[in-house]
Amino acid sequence: MKRQYKDEFRFFETLIPLILFSIITAICLGVNFVASAIPSLNDGIAIHNFLARLIIGDDNWSVELFKAYFDWSVYVSIFLILIYSLMRINKK
């Protein structure tokens, strides 16, 4: 790709959609975790959005499982943002 686009192709620009998706995923999983952690909001544990259902699935729900998925999504988002920042700084 670099040969085809010559100097116009920059890998850090391709990370932007992935970062946005990762942040949206972290928000969805965070909403799901908070809603399950506060018992007054619900009668039990449930999935609260479509994206969280796709990621977590339908088996063995628990507050700890929701927190683990949320934590990993935040770590991935931070990692991608750091990689993007480093590549942006070192683009020259």
N, C-alpha and C positions, 0 to 999 in steps of 0.2 A: 504494500500500500504506500509505503514511503516513496518508493521509486515512481509509482504512478502519479502521486500528488506532488512530488518533488518536495519543496520546502513548505507547502501549504498544509500538509497533514501534521497534526499534533495530537499525540495520544491523550493528553490531558483533557482535550475537548470531548473526547468520546466517553470520558468518565462522568460527565455532568448528568446525563439521563440515569445512569446507574446510581449516582448519589441521590438524585431526587426520588427515585423509586425506593431506595434504602431508607431515606428519611420518612417517606410516607408509610412504609412498612413498620418502622419503629413507632410512629405515632399510633397506627392501628393496633399494634400489639400492646402499646402502653395503655390505650383506652381500655382494651380488653382486660389487662391485668388490674388496673385500678377499679374497674367495675366489678371484678370478681373478688377483690380484696376487701371491699366495703360491703358488709352484709346487708346494710339498710337499703342499698340500691336495688337489690334483687332478692328473690327467694332462694336462690342457689347459684351455682356456677354455670355460666353460659358463655357462648361465643357471641360477641356483639357486633361484628362486622364481617363482610364477605372475605376480605383479604386475610384476616386472622383465621377464618375457617379453612381457607386453602393451605395455610402454612401449618397450623397445629393439627388439623384433622378432627376426627370425631371420637377418639379413644382416650380413656384414662385422664380426663381433665382434673386438674388440681391448681390451686393458687401457686404452688411452687413451680409447676410446669409452665404456667403462664409467665411467671417472673423470669424463669430461665430463658424462654424464647424472647422476651422483651430485652433482657440483658444482652443476649447475643446479637440482637438486631441493633442495639445501640453501639456495641463494640464494632460491628461491621461498618456502621455509618461513620463512626469516628475514624476508623482505619482508612476508609475510602476518602474521607475529607483530608486526612493527613497526606495520603499519597497524592491526591490532586494538588494540594498546597505545595508539596515538595517539587512536583513536576512543573507546576506553574512558576515557581521560583527559579528552577534550573532550566527553563525553556531555552535560554540563550546558551 
